[in-house]
Amino acid sequence: LDAEQIEAASTTLEALLPLAPPAPGQEARYRYSATCSYFDAALLDLIQHPFFEEVAQRVLRAEAVRFLQTAILATYPQPGVEFSYDQHIDLQYTLSDLQATPRRVVCTFFLWLTDVNARRAPMMYRPGSHQLLARAWEERPELRGEIPRVIGIPLSDLPALDYAAPQPLIARAGQVTVLSTAMVHGGSLNVDVAPRKVLVMTFTAAGISVALPAAQQEAKDRYDAELRKRLRPERVHLVLD
């Protein structure tokens, strides 16, 4: 990717998710997001970029991969607050899913469209927590047939395991982080002076099913149908049934 592509995506994201004054009687918002609902050229060029497909193939040990979801997030500076963060997971799978070939998990890319420092809403994550949890889920027979799946679970509802201390994910604009949202992680407040903007893209191995909540699956189906019309012909295989 070049600087022009990153700048174009950053400008597009801010237009889609602008900092808006609060409505009467409501609190001000500083964090905005959208999922599978945009078709701007600057973002579609990145979603269909061959680099992400090639890396996802390596991560997932798969000969072919398919697009799962995309999201955009903007976190604006929040005056007068102390730094704090959330902790949760968004994905649940067993150790067998992680060790399989192809892997029965989701490969997630966070493409940073702005610099991220320790004060600019860094993702806080607990290294290795996805492996601890994958082992724990393996021992839960009631989950067989239910996972792998996309599901939000707060830290307070997760097994009490020996998690590593949270660390901030620091990056420069144009860098990409490859991660598993099955690790304990969470967004933080922006106590810096500039917004944090990121494009999220997720992929699964072709033929591997990772269950989505019903509303997300419906949104994905609608989005994929439109992507088939808008992706370049040589890239449309990413959203084929």
Summary of the structure (lengths in Angstrom):
residues: 241
radius of gyration: 18.0
end to end distance: 28.2
largest distance: 53.3
contacts: 721
relative contact order: 0.24
helix: 32%
strand: 26%
